[in-house]
Amino acid sequence: MALIATQEAPPLTTDDHGVVRVGGTRVTLDVVVHAFDAGASPEEIVQSFPTLSLPDVYATIAYMLRHRSEIDAYLAEQAAEAEAIRRKIEERYPTAELRQRLRARQPRA
């Protein structure tokens, strides 16, 4: 029997909001990439996110290693979008006054 090598697409899907998810789960690509970059093994990632399958995590990491510049660009875009959303929320709901009130309640040492 001869082994037939085939190329499979990575188990990544993009949702309606432009967020890339892994293996048909709600786990995002950035979570897997950040965990791997922090030193987690694929097995540890699956233990942390049991909805993921080990083959999907390995395939995602292989894709990331082959396409690092595109992944980094996507992660930078996601981070910029998150920062813009954070700024909008802070403008709409200022927290400075709340922080002052909470600090005033803390017992002094």
PAKERO-493251 format. One line per field, with one value per atom (N, C-alpha, C): residue number from 1; residue in one letter; x, y, z. Coordinates in Angstrom, 3 decimals. Atoms other than C-alpha are relative to their C-alpha. Layout:
<pts>
num <- [NUM; ...]
residu <- [A; ...]
x <- [X; ...]
y <- [Y; ...]
z <- [Z; ...]
</pts>
This chain:
<pts>
num <- [1; 1; 1; 2; 2; 2; 3; 3; 3; 4; 4; 4; 5; 5; 5; 6; 6; 6; 7; 7; 7; 8; 8; 8; 9; 9; 9; 10; 10; 10; 11; 11; 11; 12; 12; 12; 13; 13; 13; 14; 14; 14; 15; 15; 15; 16; 16; 16; 17; 17; 17; 18; 18; 18; 19; 19; 19; 20; 20; 20; 21; 21; 21; 22; 22; 22; 23; 23; 23; 24; 24; 24; 25; 25; 25; 26; 26; 26; 27; 27; 27; 28; 28; 28; 29; 29; 29; 30; 30; 30; 31; 31; 31; 32; 32; 32; 33; 33; 33; 34; 34; 34; 35; 35; 35; 36; 36; 36; 37; 37; 37; 38; 38; 38; 39; 39; 39; 40; 40; 40; 41; 41; 41; 42; 42; 42; 43; 43; 43; 44; 44; 44; 45; 45; 45; 46; 46; 46; 47; 47; 47; 48; 48; 48; 49; 49; 49; 50; 50; 50; 51; 51; 51; 52; 52; 52; 53; 53; 53; 54; 54; 54; 55; 55; 55; 56; 56; 56; 57; 57; 57; 58; 58; 58; 59; 59; 59; 60; 60; 60; 61; 61; 61; 62; 62; 62; 63; 63; 63; 64; 64; 64; 65; 65; 65; 66; 66; 66; 67; 67; 67; 68; 68; 68; 69; 69; 69; 70; 70; 70; 71; 71; 71; 72; 72; 72; 73; 73; 73; 74; 74; 74; 75; 75; 75; 76; 76; 76; 77; 77; 77; 78; 78; 78; 79; 79; 79; 80; 80; 80; 81; 81; 81; 82; 82; 82; 83; 83; 83; 84; 84; 84; 85; 85; 85; 86; 86; 86; 87; 87; 87; 88; 88; 88; 89; 89; 89; 90; 90; 90; 91; 91; 91; 92; 92; 92; 93; 93; 93; 94; 94; 94; 95; 95; 95; 96; 96; 96; 97; 97; 97; 98; 98; 98; 99; 99; 99; 100; 100; 100; 101; 101; 101; 102; 102; 102; 103; 103; 103; 104; 104; 104; 105; 105; 105; 106; 106; 106; 107; 107; 107; 108; 108; 108; 109; 109; 109]
residu <- [M; M; M; A; A; A; L; L; L; I; I; I; A; A; A; T; T; T; Q; Q; Q; E; E; E; A; A; A; P; P; P; P; P; P; L; L; L; T; T; T; T; T; T; D; D; D; D; D; D; H; H; H; G; G; G; V; V; V; V; V; V; R; R; R; V; V; V; G; G; G; G; G; G; T; T; T; R; R; R; V; V; V; T; T; T; L; L; L; D; D; D; V; V; V; V; V; V; V; V; V; H; H; H; A; A; A; F; F; F; D; D; D; A; A; A; G; G; G; A; A; A; S; S; S; P; P; P; E; E; E; E; E; E; I; I; I; V; V; V; Q; Q; Q; S; S; S; F; F; F; P; P; P; T; T; T; L; L; L; S; S; S; L; L; L; P; P; P; D; D; D; V; V; V; Y; Y; Y; A; A; A; T; T; T; I; I; I; A; A; A; Y; Y; Y; M; M; M; L; L; L; R; R; R; H; H; H; R; R; R; S; S; S; E; E; E; I; I; I; D; D; D; A; A; A; Y; Y; Y; L; L; L; A; A; A; E; E; E; Q; Q; Q; A; A; A; A; A; A; E; E; E; A; A; A; E; E; E; A; A; A; I; I; I; R; R; R; R; R; R; K; K; K; I; I; I; E; E; E; E; E; E; R; R; R; Y; Y; Y; P; P; P; T; T; T; A; A; A; E; E; E; L; L; L; R; R; R; Q; Q; Q; R; R; R; L; L; L; R; R; R; A; A; A; R; R; R; Q; Q; Q; P; P; P; R; R; R; A; A; A]
x <- [0.844; 0.000; 0.888; -0.781; 1.418; -0.674; 0.493; 1.071; -0.267; 0.359; -0.746; 0.011; -0.108; 0.292; -1.017; 0.969; -2.489; 0.211; -0.129; -2.549; -1.373; 1.268; -5.284; 0.003; 0.149; -6.579; 0.073; -0.050; -5.934; -1.420; 1.345; -8.887; -0.418; 0.290; -9.543; -1.216; 1.160; -12.801; -0.091; 0.176; -13.593; -1.477; 1.410; -16.821; -0.474; 0.603; -19.137; 0.679; -0.673; -17.041; 1.464; -1.379; -13.760; 0.962; -0.840; -12.478; 0.253; -0.364; -10.588; -0.106; 0.208; -11.629; 0.598; -0.711; -10.009; -0.932; 0.648; -11.545; -1.491; 1.443; -15.186; -0.426; 0.317; -15.013; -0.091; 0.000; -15.356; 1.385; -1.367; -11.637; 0.636; -0.562; -9.891; 1.454; -1.371; -6.672; 0.993; -0.952; -5.017; 0.239; -0.174; -5.603; 1.001; -0.905; -3.844; 1.415; -1.317; -0.986; 0.689; -0.611; -0.416; 0.409; -0.342; -0.478; 1.253; -1.179; 2.025; 1.234; -1.134; 4.260; 0.460; -0.353; 4.164; 0.641; -0.689; 5.595; -0.885; 0.908; 2.506; 0.145; -0.036; 2.665; -1.411; 1.347; -0.217; -0.869; 0.759; -1.254; -0.493; 0.410; -1.326; -1.106; 1.040; -3.401; -1.336; 1.233; -5.957; -0.520; 0.449; -6.029; -0.663; 0.581; -6.759; -1.304; 1.183; -9.382; -0.503; 0.408; -11.030; -0.881; 0.797; -13.282; 0.882; -0.935; -10.185; 0.441; -0.579; -8.853; 1.500; -1.460; -5.160; 0.429; -0.401; -4.926; -0.245; 0.275; -6.551; 1.023; -1.008; -4.097; 1.326; -1.247; -1.114; -0.075; 0.157; -2.483; 0.037; -0.006; -3.042; 1.407; -1.375; 0.488; 0.866; -0.764; 1.932; -0.306; 0.382; -0.026; 0.634; -0.577; 1.128; 1.496; -1.444; 4.773; 0.343; -0.241; 4.502; -0.441; 0.571; 2.599; 0.096; -0.154; 3.980; -0.263; 0.204; 3.970; -1.487; 1.433; 0.279; -0.700; 0.590; -0.599; 0.310; -0.368; 1.331; -0.784; 0.788; -0.454; -1.443; 1.364; -3.834; -0.067; 0.009; -2.946; 0.148; -0.168; -1.796; -1.301; 1.287; -5.063; -1.040; 0.932; -7.078; 0.309; -0.393; -5.094; -0.378; 0.359; -5.631; -1.510; 1.456; -9.352; -0.462; 0.344; -9.547; 0.322; -0.383; -7.715; -0.984; 0.979; -10.117; -1.314; 1.238; -13.089; 0.157; -0.252; -11.518; -0.081; 0.033; -11.020; -1.433; 1.399; -14.638; -0.773; 0.693; -15.903; 0.421; -0.482; -13.702; -0.507; 0.552; -14.902; -1.475; 1.439; -18.517; -0.285; 0.188; -18.180; 1.298; -1.243; -15.363; 0.091; -0.183; -13.908; 0.819; -0.856; -11.737; -0.719; 0.749; -14.452; -0.256; 0.226; -15.284; 1.273; -1.280; -11.604; 0.294; -0.239; -11.339; -0.877; 0.901; -14.387; 0.451; -0.459; -13.049; 1.275; -1.246; -9.631; -0.298; 0.370; -11.282; -0.544; 0.554; -12.985; 1.063; -1.036; -9.739; 0.587; -0.614; -8.341; 1.446; -1.373; -5.151; 0.926; -0.969; -2.083; 0.829]
y <- [-1.178; 0.000; 1.239; -1.225; 3.349; 1.104; -1.143; 6.374; 1.142; -1.115; 9.161; 1.267; -1.262; 12.566; 0.985; -1.026; 15.122; 1.219; -1.230; 18.683; 0.394; -0.373; 19.649; 1.478; -1.393; 23.111; 0.059; -0.113; 24.380; 0.048; 0.034; 23.928; 1.357; -1.368; 27.667; 0.517; -0.640; 29.479; 1.431; -1.405; 33.172; 0.249; -0.247; 34.211; 1.307; -1.195; 37.068; 1.301; -1.197; 39.519; 0.054; 0.017; 38.602; -0.663; 0.682; 36.560; -1.424; 1.342; 33.388; -0.955; 1.015; 30.317; -1.319; 1.248; 26.888; -1.201; 1.303; 23.533; 0.003; -0.029; 24.561; 0.289; -0.340; 25.700; 1.513; -1.436; 29.093; 0.496; -0.371; 29.065; 0.758; -0.841; 31.830; -0.351; 0.244; 31.594; 0.686; -0.728; 34.227; -0.700; 0.732; 32.124; -1.138; 1.120; 29.121; 0.512; -0.551; 31.241; 0.522; -0.556; 33.081; -1.108; 1.121; 29.825; -0.698; 0.665; 28.207; 0.879; -0.930; 31.300; 0.127; -0.058; 31.258; -1.300; 1.232; 27.738; -1.210; 1.132; 25.544; -0.974; 1.022; 22.284; -0.159; 0.242; 21.265; -0.784; 0.778; 18.741; 0.884; -0.917; 21.471; 0.948; -0.875; 23.695; -0.734; 0.793; 20.904; -0.215; 0.140; 20.371; 1.277; -1.278; 24.073; 0.299; -0.251; 24.104; -1.330; 1.359; 20.663; -0.102; 0.082; 21.581; -0.151; 0.158; 21.582; -1.452; 1.333; 18.383; 0.150; -0.041; 17.571; 0.150; -0.204; 17.181; 1.430; -1.379; 20.615; 0.971; -0.885; 22.240; -0.162; 0.215; 20.628; 0.638; -0.575; 21.685; 1.528; -1.459; 25.233; 0.510; -0.412; 25.460; -0.139; 0.176; 24.061; 1.140; -1.105; 26.649; 1.300; -1.218; 29.398; 0.080; 0.001; 28.363; 0.251; -0.206; 28.385; 1.383; -1.278; 31.678; 1.035; -0.842; 33.620; 1.477; -1.433; 37.028; 0.338; -0.238; 36.729; -0.109; 0.167; 35.485; 1.220; -1.179; 38.348; 1.229; -1.136; 40.857; -0.100; 0.202; 39.359; 0.331; -0.259; 39.467; 1.493; -1.447; 43.098; 0.729; -0.592; 43.978; -0.225; 0.314; 42.237; 0.841; -0.796; 44.034; 1.468; -1.390; 47.412; 0.204; -0.083; 46.739; -0.051; 0.108; 45.696; 1.304; -1.269; 48.880; 1.100; -1.011; 51.023; -0.181; 0.283; 49.323; 0.404; -0.372; 49.803; 1.510; -1.452; 53.521; 0.536; -0.427; 53.900; -0.217; 0.314; 52.222; 0.969; -0.925; 54.387; 1.413; -1.328; 57.531; 0.068; 0.027; 56.501; -0.161; 0.285; 55.274; 0.300; -0.361; 57.198; -0.692; 0.728; 55.332; 0.761; -0.734; 58.008; 0.294; -0.314; 59.079; -1.261; 1.264; 55.471; -0.471; 0.392; 54.710; 0.831; -0.867; 57.697; -0.409; 0.428; 56.556; -1.323; 1.294; 53.007; 0.147; -0.231; 54.231; 0.664; -0.682; 56.451; -0.999; 1.011; 53.358; -0.942; 0.932; 51.409; 0.468; -0.393; 51.338; 0.442; -0.516; 53.307; -0.827; 0.810; 51.416; 0.842]
z <- [0.000; 0.000; 0.000; 0.111; -1.011; 0.808; -0.765; 1.213; -0.966; 0.871; -0.552; 0.848; -0.738; 0.693; -0.555; 0.387; 0.640; 0.863; -0.758; 1.739; 0.512; -0.612; 4.171; 0.357; -0.420; 4.863; 1.515; -1.460; 8.377; 0.571; -0.591; 10.766; 0.554; -0.424; 10.902; -0.756; 0.611; 10.263; 0.503; -0.377; 10.310; 0.225; -0.308; 12.014; -0.639; 0.598; 11.046; 0.425; -0.514; 13.094; -0.414; 0.461; 11.389; 0.960; -0.984; 14.340; -0.487; 0.451; 13.418; 1.182; -1.032; 15.405; -0.461; 0.273; 15.645; 0.096; -0.035; 14.752; 0.235; -0.188; 14.681; 1.425; -1.391; 18.315; 0.141; -0.281; 19.948; 0.431; -0.387; 20.822; -1.158; 1.049; 18.922; -0.309; 0.441; 16.957; 0.919; -0.836; 19.124; 1.332; -1.257; 22.260; -0.192; 0.266; 20.709; -0.265; 0.322; 19.315; 1.253; -1.210; 22.600; 0.980; -0.888; 24.589; -0.500; 0.571; 22.226; 0.160; -0.143; 22.238; 1.445; -1.428; 26.053; 0.474; -0.355; 25.983; 0.218; -0.188; 26.206; -1.168; 1.037; 24.317; -0.579; 0.536; 22.041; 0.986; -0.980; 24.698; 1.145; -1.073; 27.362; -0.471; 0.550; 25.082; -0.018; 0.017; 24.632; 1.415; -1.388; 28.395; 0.487; -0.409; 28.870; -0.721; 0.817; 26.114; -0.548; 0.371; 25.997; -1.244; 1.226; 23.071; -1.233; 1.110; 20.865; -0.103; 0.176; 19.366; -0.205; 0.127; 19.432; -1.459; 1.398; 15.633; -0.495; 0.413; 15.167; 0.571; -0.600; 17.563; -0.728; 0.748; 15.832; -1.386; 1.337; 12.421; 0.060; -0.168; 13.675; 0.254; -0.286; 15.061; -1.250; 1.246; 11.817; -0.972; 0.873; 9.853; 0.488; -0.561; 12.203; -0.285; 0.227; 11.852; -1.471; 1.428; 8.058; -0.475; 0.419; 7.901; 1.120; -1.194; 10.850; -0.279; 0.263; 9.175; -0.145; 0.132; 8.232; 1.357; -1.338; 11.732; 0.856; -0.789; 13.340; -0.443; 0.499; 11.086; 0.492; -0.499; 12.041; 1.486; -1.443; 15.758; 0.289; -0.184; 15.467; -0.323; 0.374; 13.718; 1.100; -1.087; 16.467; 1.238; -1.172; 19.186; -0.194; 0.276; 17.510; 0.110; -0.095; 17.216; 1.462; -1.424; 20.879; 0.730; -0.628; 21.907; -0.360; 0.426; 19.873; 0.746; -0.736; 21.533; 1.463; -1.392; 24.976; 0.174; -0.077; 24.292; -0.114; 0.146; 23.129; 1.291; -1.251; 26.281; 1.097; -1.035; 28.508; -0.231; 0.287; 26.734; 0.380; -0.275; 27.117; 1.490; -1.427; 30.703; 0.753; -0.691; 32.426; 1.365; -1.255; 35.374; 1.035; -0.935; 37.013; 1.309; -1.218; 39.463; 0.818; -0.693; 40.323; 0.701; -0.617; 40.969; 1.245; -1.160; 43.290; 1.178; -1.076; 45.272; 0.609; -0.514; 45.556; 0.815; -0.758; 46.672; 1.344; -1.248; 49.286; 1.020; -0.902; 50.756; 0.555; -0.457; 51.107; 1.329; -1.274; 54.624; -0.213; 0.095; 55.029; 0.874; -0.775; 56.164; 0.924]
</pts>
